[in-house]
């Protein structure tokens, strides 16, 4: 039966729950109304020769707003997201002020509602957890384990469990870092930073979080960086523990040897490690789709922008973190083209699985009833990453010159927000209150 729709995306190869299909997408009121069939639409987009993928969900960004928003704000960070095929982000709580209570949550929410181009969730920090849960926090964390004693960590994890919130752990043991750093402070070569935060610190922090007595809540390990850390996740799963994990492209693509070329620009927490660690992380990511033998569930950028003049400082003074929300999906699409990762696993890790883990019921898949969040990609259009063409206020990228496949178009809830230029307006993005129910709650 013919039905009138607002928009049709025609002639593309669409990634559906049944895999790639040559099928038309029919959109009404911002949602996917039908896949296939013969209908009418007021507007049409011709995706002939293109892939049509679900919009990416980046579960780990630092948009610095409120806070040091000369580095980034919600307008610039969300523009970068849209240009990179990311239609929903989850912002972390370490802004200024930190998002630790209802008041700071409301402040950030008001800013994001007025400035964000893409949809968004907000994580709460380890503060007034009941108030943050009531306000709509997506999760508690990232919880910087090196900032807390073992007793404090236990209380934080228990509070998150009590409120039914996912605990997201930045896994680096503080005592190991302090002991290792004390031996290296007179060493100015950038590689010393990786030695000061060894892989053992990641593994021990994961072990301690899992060892909290009587704990049965969910645990999410942010930005895994090592084979040791990955092994702890795999062991926990074998024991039936509810543990998920993420990896960032920088931990897949760079090793400590790259300090020689890029110096403190590659300073990040957790730090770069060995080629063997990179290889293990790739293998952990390649496992089958959700429900299969996956060591690493999702990709997340850990977008943490700083200005070039800040990153030029010596290794101990430079701030940690690199920008990445705009380049995550393009870089990984290039990995698919090089047969380093299957398209199925990329879609699962960048869209479907993060939506499942964080309870974003309307996101992550191209299915009737879901939000019409789409990325249209020409897999033949390989280009080189150029910081001058990116949208972050950071004004640099660690991936300068690398090959990537950027989206031709990004569609959020049936509206084009990027088509080579930013079309979305600040304030178009909606706050998503995560829910386990099938119906997504949007405020």
Secondary structure, 3 states (H helix, E strand, C coil): CCCEEEEEEECCEEEECCEEEECCEEEECCEEEEECCCCEEEEEEECCCCEEEECEEEEEEECCCCCCCCCCCHHHHHHHHHHCCEEEEEECCCCCCCCCCHHHHHHHHHHHHHHCCCEEEECECCCCHHHHHHHCCCCEEEEEHHHCCHHHHHHHHHHHHHCCCCEEEECCCHHHHHHHHHCCCCCCCCHHHHHHCCHHHHHHHHHHHHCCCCCCCCEEECCCCCHHHHHHHHHHHHCCCCEEEEECHHHHHCCHHHHHHHHHHHCCCCCCCCHHHHHHHHHHHHCCCCCCCCCCCEECCCEECCCHHHHCCCCCCCCCCECCCCCHHHHHHHHHHCCCCCHHHHHHHHHHHHHHHCCCCCCCCCCCCCECCEEEECCCCCEECCHHHCCCCCCCCCCCCCEECCCCEEEECCEEEECCCECCCCCCCCEEECCCCCCCEEC
